[in-house]
């Protein structure tokens, strides 16, 4: 991997991890375009660290409050919302990384679904009234279940969780905050699992190189910070549908390539 490729992948990770357009789906597309066939787990670990740092910086007050009062209702809600990923997502992780979920037809379908959900959130869900303090455990488990469904590439985690929260009548600001706090646990969990593979020697950084990995992580963190700030503003102004148009165009291009051209899929 070159430094240029690392920068591009870091930018895409930073943007797509938090904007509702699916970072995993975009990274699969770019890796195919760049012809990156080597093992990418070590790179994934560090760009996830960059994304995690970005979200911790933006939500440091919330994280600090949770650290000061770890046995509060918000902590319990976040744990509840994470359970579906632990019991459903991680056991299926190897299957999700398989050829079915990395094919062109799957990516086209998944991006299309993401766009439909975002459009629903903007057009059909009435403004919620539940504040952050009014989120229930039923809300948390539903949002967490939708997060687990977003593990396959092409389905946006933030898009699924925010749409689910809005569908439960949670107001837009509280929906975004809860989604991002859940993301801290999810991203840290993925990074931990992948780090075990690095620690046990199943994967190595030698095939990619230290410089591209560090560059990708730094770029991912900087761009991720800006992406979080942007999405928080967009959620308040009801413009999630714009992301729908983008992922639908991307889905159409992937589907056309899969059906007619076979350049990449």
C-alpha positions as CSV (number, residue, x, y, z in Angstrom):
1,X,0.0,0.0,0.0
2,X,1.3,3.4,-0.9
3,X,1.0,6.6,1.2
4,X,-1.4,8.0,-1.3
5,X,-3.7,5.0,-1.0
6,X,-3.5,5.2,2.8
7,X,-4.5,8.8,2.7
8,X,-7.5,8.1,0.4
9,X,-8.6,5.1,2.5
10,X,-8.2,7.2,5.7
11,X,-10.3,10.0,4.3
12,X,-13.0,7.6,3.2
13,X,-13.0,5.8,6.6
14,X,-13.2,9.2,8.4
15,X,-16.1,10.3,6.3
16,X,-18.1,7.1,5.9
17,X,-17.7,5.8,9.5
18,X,-19.9,8.5,10.8
19,X,-21.9,9.8,7.9
20,X,-24.7,7.4,7.0
21,X,-23.1,5.9,3.9
22,X,-21.3,2.8,5.2
23,X,-17.5,2.9,5.7
24,X,-17.1,-0.9,5.2
25,X,-18.9,-0.8,1.9
26,X,-16.9,2.2,0.6
27,X,-13.6,0.6,1.7
28,X,-14.4,-2.6,-0.1
29,X,-15.1,-0.6,-3.3
30,X,-11.8,1.4,-3.0
31,X,-9.7,-1.6,-2.2
32,X,-11.0,-3.3,-5.3
33,X,-10.3,-0.2,-7.4
34,X,-6.7,0.1,-6.0
35,X,-6.2,-3.7,-6.3
36,X,-5.3,-4.1,-2.7
37,X,-5.5,-7.9,-2.3
38,X,-3.2,-8.2,0.8
39,X,-4.5,-8.8,4.3
40,X,-5.9,-5.5,5.6
41,X,-6.7,-6.3,9.3
42,X,-3.7,-4.3,10.6
43,X,-4.7,-1.3,8.6
44,X,-8.3,-1.6,9.7
45,X,-7.2,-1.7,13.4
46,X,-5.4,1.7,13.2
47,X,-8.0,3.5,11.1
48,X,-10.6,2.4,13.6
49,X,-8.4,3.8,16.3
50,X,-8.4,7.1,14.4
51,X,-12.2,7.0,14.2
52,X,-12.4,6.2,17.9
53,X,-10.2,9.1,18.9
54,X,-12.4,11.5,16.8
55,X,-15.6,10.4,18.5
56,X,-14.0,10.5,22.0
57,X,-12.9,14.1,21.3
58,X,-16.3,15.3,20.2
59,X,-18.2,13.5,23.0
60,X,-15.6,13.8,25.7
61,X,-18.0,15.5,28.2
62,X,-20.5,12.6,27.8
63,X,-17.7,10.0,28.2
64,X,-16.3,11.9,31.2
65,X,-19.7,11.9,32.9
66,X,-20.1,8.2,32.3
67,X,-16.6,7.5,33.8
68,X,-17.5,9.6,36.9
69,X,-20.9,7.8,37.3
70,X,-20.5,4.4,35.7
71,X,-23.5,2.8,37.4
72,X,-26.1,5.2,35.9
73,X,-29.0,4.6,33.6
74,X,-27.2,5.8,30.5
75,X,-24.5,3.2,31.0
76,X,-27.1,0.5,31.4
77,X,-28.8,1.7,28.2
78,X,-25.6,1.6,26.2
79,X,-24.7,-1.9,27.5
80,X,-28.2,-3.0,26.5
81,X,-27.9,-1.5,23.1
82,X,-24.6,-3.3,22.6
83,X,-25.8,-6.8,23.5
84,X,-27.3,-7.6,20.0
85,X,-23.9,-6.9,18.4
86,X,-22.2,-9.2,20.9
87,X,-24.6,-12.1,20.7
88,X,-25.5,-11.8,17.0
89,X,-22.9,-9.8,15.2
90,X,-19.5,-11.1,16.4
91,X,-20.4,-14.8,16.1
92,X,-21.4,-14.1,12.5
93,X,-18.3,-12.0,11.7
94,X,-16.5,-14.6,9.7
95,X,-19.6,-15.3,7.6
96,X,-20.1,-11.6,7.1
97,X,-16.6,-11.2,5.8
98,X,-17.2,-14.0,3.2
99,X,-17.7,-13.7,-0.5
100,X,-21.5,-13.3,-0.4
101,X,-21.3,-10.0,1.5
102,X,-18.4,-8.6,-0.5
103,X,-20.0,-9.2,-4.0
104,X,-21.2,-6.5,-6.2
105,X,-24.8,-7.5,-6.1
106,X,-24.8,-7.5,-2.3
107,X,-23.2,-4.1,-2.1
108,X,-25.7,-2.6,-4.6
109,X,-28.6,-4.0,-2.6
110,X,-27.1,-2.9,0.8
111,X,-26.4,0.7,-0.4
112,X,-30.0,0.8,-1.8
113,X,-31.4,-0.3,1.5
114,X,-29.4,2.3,3.4
115,X,-30.8,5.0,1.1
116,X,-34.4,3.9,1.7
117,X,-33.9,4.0,5.5
118,X,-32.5,7.5,5.4
119,X,-35.3,8.7,3.2
120,X,-37.8,7.2,5.6
121,X,-36.1,9.0,8.5
122,X,-36.5,12.3,6.8
123,X,-40.0,12.0,5.2
124,X,-42.1,9.6,7.3
125,X,-40.9,9.9,10.9
126,X,-42.5,12.7,12.8
127,X,-40.2,14.8,15.0
128,X,-39.7,12.8,18.2
129,X,-40.3,14.2,21.6
130,X,-38.3,11.8,23.8
131,X,-35.3,13.4,25.3
132,X,-32.1,11.6,26.2
133,X,-33.3,11.0,29.8
134,X,-36.5,9.4,28.5
135,X,-34.9,6.7,26.4
136,X,-36.1,3.3,27.6
137,X,-34.5,-0.1,27.6
138,X,-36.9,-1.2,24.8
139,X,-35.6,1.7,22.8
140,X,-32.0,0.7,23.5
141,X,-32.5,-2.9,22.5
142,X,-34.3,-2.0,19.3
143,X,-31.6,0.5,18.3
144,X,-28.9,-2.1,19.2
145,X,-30.6,-4.8,17.1
146,X,-30.6,-2.4,14.1
147,X,-26.9,-1.8,14.8
148,X,-26.3,-5.5,14.6
149,X,-28.1,-5.7,11.2
150,X,-25.7,-3.0,9.9
151,X,-22.6,-5.2,10.3
152,X,-22.5,-6.4,6.7
153,X,-20.7,-4.0,4.4
154,X,-22.9,-1.5,2.5
155,X,-25.4,-1.0,5.4
156,X,-24.7,2.1,7.4
157,X,-24.3,1.7,11.1
158,X,-25.1,5.3,11.9
159,X,-27.9,5.3,9.4
160,X,-29.5,2.3,10.9
161,X,-29.2,3.4,14.5
162,X,-30.3,7.0,14.0
163,X,-33.3,5.8,11.9
164,X,-34.2,3.3,14.5
165,X,-34.0,5.9,17.3
166,X,-36.1,8.4,15.3
167,X,-38.6,5.6,14.7
168,X,-38.9,5.1,18.4
169,X,-39.9,8.7,18.9
170,X,-36.6,10.0,20.2
171,X,-35.8,13.5,19.2
172,X,-33.1,14.1,16.6
173,X,-30.4,15.4,18.9
174,X,-30.8,12.6,21.5
175,X,-31.0,10.0,18.6
176,X,-27.7,11.2,17.2
177,X,-26.0,11.4,20.6
178,X,-27.1,7.9,21.6
179,X,-26.0,6.5,18.2
180,X,-22.5,8.0,18.5
181,X,-22.1,6.8,22.1
182,X,-23.1,3.3,20.9
183,X,-20.5,3.7,18.2
184,X,-17.7,4.2,20.8
185,X,-18.4,0.7,22.2
186,X,-18.9,-0.9,18.8
187,X,-15.7,0.6,17.2
188,X,-13.7,-0.2,20.3
189,X,-15.0,-3.8,20.3
190,X,-14.2,-4.3,16.6
191,X,-10.7,-2.9,17.2
192,X,-10.2,-5.2,20.2
193,X,-11.2,-8.3,18.3
194,X,-8.9,-7.3,15.4
195,X,-6.1,-6.5,17.8
196,X,-6.2,-10.0,19.2
197,X,-5.5,-11.3,15.7
198,X,-2.5,-8.9,15.5
199,X,-1.3,-9.9,19.0
200,X,-1.5,-13.6,18.3
201,X,0.5,-13.3,15.0
202,X,-2.4,-14.3,12.8
203,X,-1.9,-11.0,10.9
204,X,1.1,-8.6,10.6
205,X,1.8,-5.0,9.7
206,X,4.7,-6.0,7.6
207,X,2.7,-6.6,4.4
208,X,1.4,-3.0,4.5
209,X,4.1,-1.1,6.2
210,X,4.1,1.2,9.3
211,X,4.1,4.5,7.5
212,X,0.8,3.9,5.5
213,X,-0.9,2.5,8.6
214,X,0.0,5.6,10.7
215,X,-0.9,8.0,8.0
216,X,-4.3,6.3,7.5
217,X,-5.0,6.4,11.2
218,X,-4.2,10.1,11.5
219,X,-6.2,11.1,8.4
220,X,-9.1,9.0,9.6
221,X,-9.1,10.7,13.0
222,X,-9.0,14.3,11.5
223,X,-11.6,13.7,8.9
224,X,-13.8,11.7,11.3
225,X,-13.9,14.7,13.7
226,X,-15.2,16.9,10.9
227,X,-17.7,14.3,9.8
228,X,-19.2,13.9,13.2
229,X,-19.7,17.7,13.5
230,X,-21.3,17.8,10.0
231,X,-23.7,15.0,10.7
232,X,-24.8,16.5,14.0
233,X,-25.7,19.7,12.2
234,X,-27.5,17.9,9.3
235,X,-29.6,15.8,11.6
236,X,-31.0,18.9,13.2
237,X,-31.9,20.4,9.8
238,X,-33.5,17.2,8.4
239,X,-31.3,16.6,5.4
240,X,-30.5,13.0,5.7
241,X,-32.2,12.3,2.4
242,X,-29.3,13.9,0.6
243,X,-27.2,10.9,1.6
244,X,-29.9,8.7,0.1
245,X,-29.4,10.1,-3.3
246,X,-25.6,9.6,-3.1
247,X,-25.8,5.9,-2.0
248,X,-28.4,5.2,-4.7
249,X,-26.1,6.5,-7.4
250,X,-23.3,4.4,-6.0
251,X,-25.5,1.4,-5.9
252,X,-26.6,1.9,-9.5
253,X,-23.0,2.1,-10.6
254,X,-22.0,-1.0,-8.7
255,X,-25.0,-2.9,-10.1
256,X,-24.3,-1.8,-13.7
257,X,-20.7,-3.0,-13.3
258,X,-21.8,-6.3,-11.8
259,X,-24.4,-6.9,-14.5
260,X,-22.8,-5.6,-17.7
261,X,-19.1,-4.7,-17.4
262,X,-17.4,-6.7,-14.7
263,X,-14.6,-4.2,-14.4
264,X,-14.5,-4.5,-10.6
265,X,-17.4,-6.7,-9.5
